[in-house]
Amino acid sequence: METCKPAPTPTAMGIKLCKDDYIKSVNPTLYKSMVGSLMYLTHTHPNIMYAVSLVSRFMENPRASHLQAAKRIL
């Protein structure tokens, strides 16, 4: 993530995340760890609460699009 560009908002406008079975799945442990850390940060940064709640819905079976959305919050 050292070469990534900063985003002005934690989520993209009109983002629609869904449970697609045909999209590549990612490591659930990594995803849960990332979302858990973001949930901890919502206590001091309430402006990311909506974005974190959006990605936390998919902790059971995370896909690549969900991980990309979580990385955007970071």
Secondary structure, 3 states (H helix, E strand, C coil): CCCCCCCCCCCCCCCCCCCCCCCCECCHHHHHHHHHHHHHHCCCCHHHHHHHHHHHCCCCCCEHHHHHHHHHHC
